Amino acid sequence: MAIKAIAYSYWRRIKDKARSFAATPATVKEDVKALAQADVADGTISTEEYADLIGEAYPVAEPTDTDEV
């Protein structure tokens, strides 16, 4: 799934605290979350910043049987 171009603009505004995630249109919320999660994965923002900006905890992958050491 391709991320809608407008989602990048919304994400920039949310990171700048010029807009809230709650005020983001439903049509781009999932794309904005994907961008936020990518920033956590890249180390651009922390999981705490994600929670502050998005309003929910960063999703942590559940361990699976194949994750055994």
C-alpha positions as CSV (number, residue, x, y, z in Angstrom):
1,M,0.0,0.0,0.0
2,A,1.4,3.4,-1.0
3,I,1.3,6.2,1.5
4,K,-0.8,9.2,0.4
5,A,1.3,12.2,-0.3
6,I,-0.7,14.4,2.0
7,A,0.1,12.2,4.9
8,Y,3.7,13.4,4.8
9,S,2.5,17.0,5.3
10,Y,0.2,16.0,8.2
11,W,3.1,14.1,9.8
12,R,5.5,17.0,9.5
13,R,2.9,19.3,11.1
14,I,2.2,16.8,13.9
15,K,6.0,16.5,14.6
16,D,6.2,20.3,14.7
17,K,3.3,20.3,17.2
18,A,1.3,22.6,14.8
19,R,-1.4,20.0,14.5
20,S,-2.7,17.1,16.6
21,F,-3.1,13.5,15.4
22,A,-6.7,13.6,16.7
23,A,-7.4,16.5,14.2
24,T,-6.0,14.5,11.3
25,P,-8.6,13.3,8.7
26,A,-9.6,9.6,9.1
27,T,-8.6,9.1,5.4
28,V,-4.9,9.6,6.2
29,K,-4.6,8.5,9.8
30,E,-3.3,5.0,9.0
31,D,-0.7,6.5,6.6
32,V,0.4,9.1,9.3
33,K,0.8,6.2,11.8
34,A,2.9,4.3,9.3
35,L,5.2,7.3,8.9
36,A,5.4,7.7,12.7
37,Q,6.3,4.0,13.1
38,A,8.9,4.3,10.4
39,D,10.4,7.3,12.3
40,V,10.6,5.2,15.5
41,A,12.2,2.3,13.6
42,D,14.8,4.7,12.1
43,G,15.5,6.3,15.4
44,T,14.2,9.7,14.4
45,I,11.7,9.7,17.3
46,S,11.5,7.6,20.5
47,T,8.6,5.4,21.4
48,E,7.7,7.9,24.1
49,E,7.6,10.7,21.5
50,Y,5.4,8.4,19.3
51,A,3.0,7.9,22.2
52,D,2.9,11.7,22.8
53,L,2.3,12.6,19.2
54,I,-0.1,9.8,18.2
55,G,-1.9,9.4,21.5
56,E,-1.3,5.6,21.8
57,A,1.5,3.3,22.7
58,Y,4.0,2.3,20.0
59,P,3.0,-1.2,18.8
60,V,5.5,-3.8,19.9
61,A,5.7,-7.0,18.0
62,E,4.6,-10.0,20.0
63,P,7.3,-12.8,20.1
64,T,6.4,-15.8,18.1
65,D,7.6,-19.4,18.3
66,T,10.1,-18.7,15.5
67,D,11.7,-16.0,17.6
68,E,13.4,-18.6,19.9
69,V,17.1,-18.3,20.4
